[in-house]
């Protein structure tokens, strides 16, 4: 989807960047448009390599609070996920505060698989189970602080960090008025009322938080398998159960979901009543992101309308459910 946050580079600028970073020039360049925030190109280099370039938005462009230094979190996540045994693209070079272009960039080895979003392969239940195993391994990585360290939104406890994450997003609404099912102040109050369940989470764990089909690449050369999980830019340190929000977006997590079965092959996970409340908190947070992020990005209306309308409905439903589950609600 097109977005105001996507930077445009000329062929000469792309060539100059790869020569500085990798010692090889560009012979062919194709912009990849599936992403929503960063500009992404697939490049063929004159030494035969194919690479993917991700470039942060212009440094003078205002973004959401949590989006500060997104590519720095992504670079960290690639390295940590690889060590945990999660299939990811090879990180060739990470450049921060590049003196020529300004901003940050990542250069990754190009994948030869296909996006799960573009195909419907046989054996999708087996793939979903495999994905669950990979997500569990991703979540085995532990950190020292909760939240978004690169954006400066952190907390000593998960409750403190998560409420800071939500508060930052609600603060962004003041800069970018957003259609919502309830006033922003009421929404913040719902999060705060349900927040005691977050105290069950005592260890910061790496959470991708953006594993939709477009961010999973498949190898279809034989029995379908997952080649790589990409786009770790939305990752944070928090509660592993948040990982199930995006793979079930606008839906629910069922006990018979192969994703859950695969996850449990690596580590135990019980969907207790309080865990389901936490899951709803994270659903509400993601739906709020989907609504507020249109402010700085300015998506094309015809492409964004369906997502916006669905996010408003889903956010309203989840907020209602959180109100009923909150202490003293009588629900």
Backbone torsions as a table, in degrees:
resi	resn	phi	psi	omega
1	UNK	NA	138.3	179.1
2	UNK	-71.8	151.2	-176.4
3	UNK	-155.6	148.2	179.0
4	UNK	-66.1	-19.4	-178.0
5	UNK	-79.1	-9.7	-177.4
6	UNK	-84.5	121.4	-179.3
7	UNK	-81.2	151.6	177.9
8	UNK	-111.4	128.4	176.2
9	UNK	-118.7	145.6	175.0
10	UNK	-78.5	167.0	176.2
11	UNK	-58.9	-38.8	179.6
12	UNK	-65.7	-37.5	179.3
13	UNK	-68.8	-40.5	176.5
14	UNK	-61.8	-44.2	-179.4
15	UNK	-62.0	-45.0	-179.1
16	UNK	-63.4	-38.3	-179.3
17	UNK	-65.5	-47.5	-177.7
18	UNK	-69.4	-30.5	176.8
19	UNK	-66.3	-40.3	178.0
20	UNK	-69.4	-39.2	-172.5
21	UNK	-85.3	-38.1	-172.3
22	UNK	-124.1	-4.4	178.8
23	UNK	74.5	21.5	179.1
24	UNK	-144.0	146.6	-179.2
25	UNK	-91.8	173.8	-176.2
26	UNK	-98.6	129.8	174.7
27	UNK	-105.4	-20.7	177.5
28	UNK	-155.1	144.1	-178.0
29	UNK	-140.6	133.6	176.7
30	UNK	-131.0	124.1	177.0
31	UNK	-77.3	135.0	177.7
32	UNK	-99.6	126.8	-168.3
33	UNK	-110.4	6.7	-177.6
34	UNK	-70.4	-29.2	-177.2
35	UNK	-72.7	173.7	-172.8
36	UNK	-116.1	-24.7	-170.9
37	UNK	-117.3	-60.4	-175.4
38	UNK	-87.6	148.4	172.8
39	UNK	-75.5	137.7	-175.3
40	UNK	-134.9	133.6	176.0
41	UNK	-127.5	146.0	166.8
42	UNK	-100.7	124.9	-173.2
43	UNK	-121.6	138.7	169.3
44	UNK	-102.1	129.1	-176.7
45	UNK	-99.5	160.2	-176.5
46	UNK	-74.4	-3.4	173.4
47	UNK	-99.0	9.6	175.9
48	UNK	96.6	-12.9	-178.7
49	UNK	-76.0	151.3	170.3
50	UNK	-115.9	129.1	-174.8
51	UNK	-133.5	163.8	175.7
52	UNK	-117.7	130.0	177.1
53	UNK	-106.7	128.1	171.8
54	UNK	-113.7	129.0	-176.6
55	UNK	-123.0	130.6	-179.1
56	UNK	-67.4	161.7	176.3
57	UNK	-60.9	164.6	177.6
58	UNK	-54.2	138.6	-175.7
59	UNK	-62.5	-22.3	-179.5
60	UNK	-91.1	0.9	-179.4
61	UNK	-86.2	128.0	178.5
62	UNK	-70.3	137.1	179.0
63	UNK	-129.7	179.1	174.4
64	UNK	-68.4	155.9	-174.2
65	UNK	-58.6	-43.2	-176.6
66	UNK	-73.3	-13.4	-175.8
67	UNK	-84.2	0.2	176.6
68	UNK	-63.8	129.2	175.9
69	UNK	60.3	38.0	-179.1
70	UNK	-55.6	-44.5	-175.4
71	UNK	-69.0	-22.3	177.3
72	UNK	-71.3	-39.4	175.1
73	UNK	-65.9	-38.5	-179.7
74	UNK	-64.5	-42.5	178.5
75	UNK	-60.5	-42.8	177.4
76	UNK	-61.4	-44.8	-177.1
77	UNK	-65.2	-38.9	177.7
78	UNK	-57.7	-47.2	-176.8
79	UNK	-65.8	-43.0	-178.8
80	UNK	-70.2	-39.8	179.6
81	UNK	-64.0	-40.6	179.4
82	UNK	-60.5	-43.1	178.9
83	UNK	-64.4	-29.1	-178.8
84	UNK	-83.3	-2.1	178.5
85	UNK	89.6	16.7	177.7
86	UNK	-89.7	131.4	179.0
87	UNK	-70.7	122.5	179.6
88	UNK	-138.4	164.9	174.0
89	UNK	-68.6	155.0	179.7
90	UNK	-76.6	126.1	176.4
91	UNK	-84.6	110.1	-177.1
92	UNK	-86.0	-38.9	-177.3
93	UNK	-160.9	136.0	172.5
94	UNK	-118.7	123.3	179.0
95	UNK	-117.1	125.4	-177.6
96	UNK	-115.9	137.4	-177.2
97	UNK	51.7	50.5	-178.1
98	UNK	-56.2	126.8	-173.7
99	UNK	-69.3	-21.7	-178.3
100	UNK	-89.0	-53.4	-176.4
101	UNK	-87.8	-26.0	-170.3
102	UNK	79.3	148.3	179.5
103	UNK	81.5	-169.0	-174.7
104	UNK	-114.0	157.8	174.1
105	UNK	-149.1	157.6	171.5
106	UNK	-126.2	141.2	170.9
107	UNK	-117.4	123.1	-174.4
108	UNK	-122.8	151.3	172.3
109	UNK	-65.9	132.3	-179.1
110	UNK	-70.2	146.0	178.0
111	UNK	-94.3	147.3	178.0
112	UNK	-102.6	6.2	177.0
113	UNK	-85.1	-164.8	-179.0
114	UNK	-126.8	148.9	177.3
115	UNK	-67.5	134.5	177.5
116	UNK	-59.4	-26.0	-179.9
117	UNK	-68.5	-18.7	-175.2
118	UNK	-100.2	-6.3	-175.9
119	UNK	-137.7	163.3	172.7
120	UNK	-128.0	82.9	-174.9
121	UNK	-75.5	162.4	173.3
122	UNK	-68.8	152.3	175.7
123	UNK	72.5	39.7	-177.8
124	UNK	-67.0	-28.7	177.2
125	UNK	-63.6	-39.9	178.9
126	UNK	-66.4	-38.7	177.9
127	UNK	-66.0	-40.0	179.7
128	UNK	-66.4	-35.9	176.1
129	UNK	-65.6	-41.8	176.6
130	UNK	-61.9	-40.9	178.7
131	UNK	-60.9	-39.8	178.0
132	UNK	-59.8	-40.1	178.2
133	UNK	-64.0	-42.6	-179.9
134	UNK	-64.6	-40.5	179.8
135	UNK	-65.3	-37.8	177.5
136	UNK	-62.8	-39.8	177.9
137	UNK	-66.8	-39.4	176.9
138	UNK	-57.7	-42.6	-176.8
139	UNK	-76.6	-7.3	175.7
140	UNK	-73.2	-17.4	-178.7
141	UNK	-74.2	125.0	-178.5
142	UNK	-108.4	154.3	-179.6
143	UNK	-124.8	-170.9	-176.1
144	UNK	-107.5	-12.3	-177.1
145	UNK	-148.5	151.3	178.3
146	UNK	-88.9	149.3	172.0
147	UNK	105.2	-146.1	-178.3
148	UNK	-113.3	88.0	-177.0
149	UNK	-59.8	-38.6	-176.7
150	UNK	-70.3	-20.5	177.3
151	UNK	-98.6	-3.6	179.8
152	UNK	75.3	19.6	178.2
153	UNK	-110.4	94.3	-171.4
154	UNK	-138.8	172.3	176.3
155	UNK	-159.1	155.4	178.3
156	UNK	-73.3	-25.5	174.7
157	UNK	-120.9	162.3	179.4
158	UNK	-68.0	-36.5	177.7
159	UNK	-61.1	-46.1	179.8
160	UNK	-61.6	-45.2	-177.6
161	UNK	-67.7	-45.1	-176.1
162	UNK	-66.3	-41.4	177.2
163	UNK	-65.3	-32.7	175.0
164	UNK	-66.4	-38.0	177.3
165	UNK	-62.3	-45.7	179.9
166	UNK	-67.5	-41.6	-179.2
167	UNK	-61.7	-39.9	177.6
168	UNK	-62.2	-40.7	-179.5
169	UNK	-68.3	-42.1	176.7
170	UNK	-63.4	-36.6	175.9
171	UNK	-63.4	-34.0	178.0
172	UNK	-64.0	-26.9	179.9
173	UNK	-64.3	-28.3	178.1
174	UNK	-65.7	-31.6	178.4
175	UNK	-85.5	-30.0	-176.4
176	UNK	-128.4	84.7	178.6
177	UNK	-50.3	132.7	-168.3
178	UNK	-133.8	136.6	175.1
179	UNK	-67.8	126.1	-176.5
180	UNK	-134.9	154.6	178.5
181	UNK	-74.5	-18.1	176.7
182	UNK	-142.2	159.5	175.1
183	UNK	-59.5	150.2	-175.5
184	UNK	-58.2	-39.5	179.6
185	UNK	-63.0	-39.4	177.0
186	UNK	-65.8	-39.8	179.7
187	UNK	-62.8	-44.3	178.2
188	UNK	-60.5	-39.4	-179.9
189	UNK	-64.8	-35.6	177.6
190	UNK	-63.8	-45.7	177.6
191	UNK	-59.2	-44.9	-177.0
192	UNK	-65.8	-37.6	-178.9
193	UNK	-67.0	-36.0	-178.5
194	UNK	-87.7	-7.0	-170.4
195	UNK	-62.7	-24.2	-179.3
196	UNK	-54.6	-28.7	-179.7
197	UNK	-66.4	-18.9	-178.8
198	UNK	-70.1	-17.5	-179.1
199	UNK	-68.7	-11.9	176.0
200	UNK	-69.0	-20.2	-177.5
201	UNK	-93.0	115.0	-173.9
202	UNK	-117.2	-8.1	-179.9
203	UNK	-123.8	125.6	176.5
204	UNK	-68.5	122.3	178.1
205	UNK	-121.8	149.4	-176.9
206	UNK	-72.6	124.4	-178.2
207	UNK	-122.7	123.9	-179.3
208	UNK	-68.7	-50.8	174.8
209	UNK	66.1	17.5	177.1
210	UNK	-149.3	37.6	-177.0
211	UNK	-91.0	77.5	169.2
212	UNK	-100.9	173.1	-172.1
213	UNK	-58.4	-31.8	-179.4
214	UNK	-68.4	-17.4	-179.7
215	UNK	-103.3	15.6	175.8
216	UNK	-123.2	121.1	177.9
217	UNK	-100.4	139.3	-176.0
218	UNK	-112.5	145.4	169.8
219	UNK	-100.8	112.6	-177.4
220	UNK	-107.3	17.9	-178.1
221	UNK	-71.8	-21.3	175.9
222	UNK	-140.4	-135.6	171.3
223	UNK	-60.5	126.3	-176.5
224	UNK	-54.3	134.9	177.0
225	UNK	-146.2	164.8	178.7
226	UNK	-82.3	123.1	178.1
227	UNK	-84.8	-41.2	-177.4
228	UNK	-166.2	150.6	168.5
229	UNK	-105.0	130.1	-172.9
230	UNK	-119.6	179.8	172.5
231	UNK	55.6	71.4	-178.9
232	UNK	-92.1	16.9	-169.9
233	UNK	-68.4	-23.7	-178.8
234	UNK	-90.9	6.5	-175.3
235	UNK	-63.9	149.4	174.9
236	UNK	-145.3	174.6	176.7
237	UNK	-102.7	115.9	-176.0
238	UNK	-171.9	-133.3	-171.9
239	UNK	-95.4	121.2	-178.3
240	UNK	-57.8	-28.1	-177.5
241	UNK	-65.9	-18.3	175.2
242	UNK	-63.5	-18.8	-178.5
243	UNK	-64.2	-21.4	-176.0
244	UNK	-86.9	-2.8	-176.8
245	UNK	-69.0	-53.9	-174.3
246	UNK	-69.2	-39.8	178.3
247	UNK	-65.6	-13.6	177.7
248	UNK	-122.2	28.6	-172.6
249	UNK	-55.6	138.2	-177.2
250	UNK	62.5	17.8	177.9
251	UNK	-138.1	-153.2	-179.9
252	UNK	-132.3	158.3	175.3
253	UNK	-91.1	116.4	-179.4
254	UNK	-95.7	150.5	178.2
255	UNK	-62.8	-27.4	-178.7
256	UNK	-92.3	11.2	178.9
257	UNK	-69.6	124.9	178.0
258	UNK	-56.8	-27.8	177.0
259	UNK	-57.9	-43.4	-179.4
260	UNK	-69.7	-39.6	178.6
261	UNK	-62.0	-43.9	178.7
262	UNK	-64.0	-40.6	178.4
263	UNK	-59.2	-42.8	-177.1
264	UNK	-72.4	-14.1	173.2
265	UNK	-69.4	-22.8	-178.5
266	UNK	-99.9	-41.5	-177.0
267	UNK	-151.8	147.0	-179.9
268	UNK	-65.4	147.1	175.0
269	UNK	-153.7	121.7	180.0
270	UNK	-113.6	131.0	178.6
271	UNK	-87.2	74.4	177.6
272	UNK	-72.6	163.9	177.2
273	UNK	-55.5	-39.8	-179.9
274	UNK	-71.7	-33.2	176.2
275	UNK	-63.6	-36.9	179.4
276	UNK	-69.9	-32.0	174.3
277	UNK	-66.4	-42.8	176.9
278	UNK	-60.2	-42.1	179.3
279	UNK	-60.5	-39.9	177.7
280	UNK	-66.4	-36.3	175.9
281	UNK	-59.7	-41.6	-178.3
282	UNK	-74.1	-31.7	173.9
283	UNK	-63.2	-46.4	-179.9
284	UNK	-60.7	-39.6	179.0
285	UNK	-62.9	-45.0	179.8
286	UNK	-65.0	-42.9	-179.9
287	UNK	-63.8	-35.0	176.7
288	UNK	-65.1	-41.3	176.3
289	UNK	-58.4	-46.6	-176.9
290	UNK	-60.3	-28.7	179.5
291	UNK	-84.4	-45.5	-174.4
292	UNK	-73.3	-30.5	-173.6
293	UNK	-67.6	-15.8	176.8
294	UNK	-66.6	-20.7	179.8
295	UNK	-57.0	-61.7	179.5
296	UNK	-75.6	-25.0	-173.3
297	UNK	-87.8	-31.8	178.4
298	UNK	54.2	63.0	178.6
299	UNK	-63.5	153.1	172.3
300	UNK	-60.5	131.6	-173.6
301	UNK	-56.8	-42.6	-176.4
302	UNK	-66.9	-25.9	179.0
303	UNK	-87.9	-30.3	-172.1
304	UNK	-91.8	-22.8	-170.8
305	UNK	-55.2	-44.0	-177.4
306	UNK	-63.6	-44.7	179.4
307	UNK	-63.2	-45.0	-179.1
308	UNK	-60.4	-48.2	-176.6
309	UNK	-64.7	-40.2	179.4
310	UNK	-67.8	-38.8	179.7
311	UNK	-66.4	-39.0	178.3
312	UNK	-63.0	-47.0	179.5
313	UNK	-62.2	-47.0	-176.3
314	UNK	-67.0	-39.4	177.8
315	UNK	-62.7	-43.2	178.3
316	UNK	-60.0	-43.6	180.0
317	UNK	-63.4	-44.0	-177.5
318	UNK	-69.3	-39.4	177.2
319	UNK	-61.3	-41.7	177.2
320	UNK	-60.0	-42.0	-179.1
321	UNK	-67.5	-38.9	178.0
322	UNK	-65.7	-37.3	177.9
323	UNK	-62.8	-43.6	179.6
324	UNK	-65.0	-31.0	-176.9
325	UNK	-86.1	-11.5	-175.5
326	UNK	-73.1	149.3	178.6
327	UNK	-57.0	135.7	177.4
328	UNK	81.9	4.2	-178.6
329	UNK	-78.4	-21.6	-176.1
330	UNK	79.6	1.4	-179.4
331	UNK	-90.4	NA	NA
